[in-house]
Every structure is written in C-alpha cells, then in structure tokens.
Amino acid sequence: MRTNRLAVYILITLLSASCGNRSLKEISLIELTIPEVQNYLLNGQISCRSLVEGYLKRIEMYDESSGINAITVVNSQALNKAEIIDQMIANGELLPDLFCVPVLVKDNFDTHDMVTSGGSIALVDNFPPDDAFMVRKLRKAGAIIIAKTNMAEWAFSPRETVSSSFGRTANAYDINYVPAGSSGGTASGVAANFAIAGLGSDTGNSIRGPSSHLALFGIRSTIGLTSRDGVIPLIFDRDIAGPMTRTVEDGARIFNVIAGHDSADPLSIPNMREHDYMEFLDINGLSGKRIGVLRALVDHEDADEEINSLFTQALLDMESVGATIIEGIKIHRFSDLENEIKSCSSFRYDLKRYLQSLNTPPFLDMKILLDSGEYAPASEGGMEYFSQFPVDVNPEKRQDACQLWPHNILRNELLENTLIAMAEANLDALVYPTWSNPPAPIDKAREEYRGDNNQFLAPSAGLPAVTVPMGFWQNKLPAGLQILGRPYSEGLLIQISYAYEQNFPHRRPPIGLGLHSLANDLLN
C-alpha cells in the first residue's frame, strides 16, 4: 500500500517533537481511551489528523479482510474535521468536551454527510437532510463521526446483524459467532478498535446484547432521558439510543454529552439528567451498595453453566469490595406480566413518519418493500409481521388499539412492582447476566438463539440498565453483567459499573487485529 505523503510528514514532525514524551511509535490505537488521546493531543505527541487517519487505516486493513464487516461507509470529511481540531489546538482555543474523539454510528442514525440505510437496500442512497439529535450533540462537542456501522435490517433481529444494504457482521472475537443484533456493527467495530466509541440503539436488546457479546460497556437509559429524534424507529415507545464503549469512563463521557431533553422527541422529559455524570466515577462506588439478584433472569432451564459461574464470581467480587448481595428478590407477577405485556407493533406507522422527514423518500410504506422482495431473507418474518398493521392509523386508535408508554397499564404495573421489590429490600440495583448463554454460531443464529435477558424488564418497565464485561466463556467469547436501576438512576449505574470494572477488569481486545503502534498503522 502506498504511503500518504502527508501522513509521513505528520509522522516525522511528531516523532521529532516528542522531546522525551511517548512518541508516535509507542502510541497504539488498541484500547485507546478518550482521556488518553486528548492528553496526547494537548501534549503535542499526536495530531488529530494522524489519529483519525490511523483509525481509517485500521478499518481499511482489518474490517473486510478479517471477515468482521462492521463498517458500512466512512466519512469522506473526517480528515477535514480533524484538521479543524488541530488548528483549534494550535490557536489555543477553548476545546469542547469530546474534541477529536473518533466515533462510529449505527446505520439507523441520521447523518447528513453519510448514507443512512437502516440496514435496507431500499435506502442505500439515502442522505438525510440533517443529523440525528445525538449525532448533532456529538459533533458540537468536537467528536468526529468517522464511519457508519452495519445493523440488522430495520433493527428487526436481536439474534444477528444482517442487512440487505451491507451484508452480515461477525463477532470480532471469533467470526464464526454472532455479535447479536441489531447494533452488532457498532459493537464489533468498537471492540476491534476501529474508533474510540460508538452509538447504538436498543428497542429490546440491541445496545446491551451486542455490548455483552463484544466485551463493551453499553447503557440503555430511562425512557424520556435521551432523545431518539433522527433515529429510524422500530417501536417508538420502546426505542432508546446511546453509547457503546470499551470503558465505563468513555461511556460516561459520551453519555454526558448526549443525555438531555429534546422537544423534537415527544417522550422526552426536561430537567431529569444529572448535572455531570462524570462525578459518579468512583473506584469505591460499590462500597455500601445493596445489590439484589434477580434469579428469575439467572436460573433459566437452559442457562449455560459457565456463564452462571462467571455471574456467581461477579457477585463474590462485588461483595469483596463492599457491596451487600441480596438474594431472594422477587418481582410480583413478573413472569405473568412479561407474558401479558405485548409490544405495540407500530413499526409500519412509525417508519412512514420517519420517511416523511426525508427530502425525497424513495417509498412511504414498508408493504411496498415486502411486495418487491427488497429485503434480506433473514428479515422476511419481520416484514410480513409488521406489514399487517395499518400504515396511516395511530396505533392508539386502530381496531386492536395499543396502550403506548407511559400510559400502558401492564407496563406501569411491572414498573410499580419492580420499584416495590427494590424498596422492600432497600436495593440500589438489580443484577443478572446480560445473556445467560454465549454467542450463537453465526450459521445457526436462529436455531441457537437463547439466553437473551435483555428483552425482559428494562424495555417493558422503561427502566435504565447497563452491561459491563464480567469475563469470557471458554476464555474466548465475552459475557456481560447487567445492572438495572430505578428511573433516572443512570449516575448510580455508572458508579456501580465503574467500580466493578476498575476493581475487576475483564476487557481485552480481540486477537489478530493488530497490536502495533499508530506509526505502523499509518505506514501500512
């Protein structure tokens, strides 16, 4: 591969200017964090352009050749954005919180400068007129959106990440396994160190499941705390968007920027965010916490024994640093409610509202796609199911009317019963495995889909939950610990997960994707 002359110039300049500090030869993109990269930038050890170029080179070198296929399109303006940051640093200007943080964004977030396909070949040429709320907030904070990531078509599948627009994404730890769905592209891309952080969306699983399968921190916020504006909907009164990162601190930094009220989101509630989520980063944050074990999501009949062993060890570890583990937690009518609560199948209606926001939508009704066959075979069941509901009738007014959040009687009962159970035991949080089974083989994603605990409780009750790495199944495939809290307790969940991560670090990068320096990444 021919070396870019500007990259060589930057390389020589920075190596000459290192003056005893770490040189570019010693700075690796592998597991690089936000504070680390910003320190390097401020100390003159790297430039923003060289950093972004390094990540783009990694994508070029490893994404397709490794078989991961996490990236859909790269941002042609990324290097220009990086040069603006470099100029700001050179001028001594006040820098925003996320200056020069390379970010991957799931392909259902609107980006005015990159295709947003939602995983559908029908939108493969779709350039939205503006950015999603979260994308806009990240750019304003100085982050650089360097690429979009593959997703399950229309976010239909929690099992696997297959789109008709860009194909199948594999697990970065072993391409013979799934990364879960639907944010599998973001998960594998961040795990493979193609950027520092990523954005995903979660209707029932899709931030926490892929994060668990890829040894990441992922957060699903309380419904109302974060905006979904500009994110292609799946089920609007369950959808959540948010960060997926390699460290809890990086996740908190991203969350600090994107959390907050947005009048364009009808479920957004003002004045509910913490002033600064960074204040919750306390290594002793588990001391004195009362952690309840929700055995209903642990003791599955087909739960993997090794995953349960990792979970048991996580409980012992939390206890060893000051937490009190409370067993016997039961939520009244939990199983009954999870069977009785039905998701409002509003996708056809919600999608049309999204498509109408585009300047020149290629179609307005998903039924057209079903009839045309323009979808991946894996999406056929979802296409047929959702197409049976009316496209122009508000779900609350159709013949089989939905009770939408926050006015759904059964979902509110589940929320109330959960809060009562937590109050009776004086709990700070509930815990359970994010998945009770390891990732499924990629060629048996449907047949061996089991152990997904993400569909329960958090989405239905509108509660916040995070996942943090708790170890590796057979020492090769990641497993996650899920921590769930009361409404708007994201700060507390960050505190608990940060303390667990710092005291018991389980994250490690996938092998075979380069462990060398930024200098080598630029020169390859």
Number of C-alpha atoms within 10 A of each C-alpha: 5 6 10 12 9 11 17 15 11 18 22 13 14 19 19 13 14 15 11 8 13 14 21 24 15 13 19 18 23 22 20 16 18 22 14 11 22 19 12 18 19 14 13 18 21 27 27 27 21 25 26 26 21 25 22 22 18 22 22 14 15 17 21 13 10 14 16 24 25 35 26 22 16 19 19 12 13 18 19 14 21 25 17 15 24 21 13 14 18 11 9 10 10 8 13 14 18 20 24 29 27 25 28 29 30 30 34 30 29 28 25 16 16 23 23 27 30 27 30 26 19 18 18 15 13 21 20 23 14 15 20 21 21 29 24 17 16 23 19 15 19 20 24 28 27 25 28 29 31 34 40 34 30 25 29 26 22 27 28 35 32 31 27 24 23 22 19 22 35 26 33 33 25 19 17 17 22 32 36 37 30 34 37 37 36 38 43 34 31 29 30 29 22 32 31 26 30 30 27 32 32 29 25 26 27 33 34 35 33 37 37 31 32 35 31 34 33 33 33 31 28 22 26 25 24 27 27 26 21 22 27 26 28 22 22 22 22 20 21 29 26 23 29 35 28 29 26 27 24 20 25 26 18 29 23 18 17 22 21 20 18 19 11 12 15 13 19 19 17 13 10 17 19 16 11 13 22 18 12 20 20 17 17 17 21 25 17 13 20 20 27 26 22 19 16 15 20 22 14 15 7 10 19 18 13 16 27 20 12 19 24 14 14 21 21 14 15 21 18 13 18 15 20 19 17 16 12 11 19 17 18 15 13 17 11 10 17 16 10 11 14 13 16 18 19 24 26 26 25 19 20 18 17 16 18 12 13 14 11 12 16 12 14 17 18 21 18 12 17 16 10 9 12 17 20 19 12 18 21 14 10 16 24 14 12 17 20 11 19 17 21 13 14 13 22 13 10 12 10 10 12 18 18 17 18 14 10 14 13 17 25 16 16 24 20 15 18 23 18 15 16 22 11 9 15 15 21 21 22 22 24 27 31 33 29 26 24 26 31 23 20 22 12 14 19 15 10 15 18 19 22 23 23 25 17 17 22 26 25 24 26 26 21 24 29 28 34 32 30 27 25 21 18 10 7 12 20 24 33 33 26 29 25 26 25 23 19 19 21 27 21 21 25 29 25 28 28 27 23 26 20 16 16 15 15 18 21 18 19 21 12 11 18 18 15 14 17 25 24 16 22 21 15 13
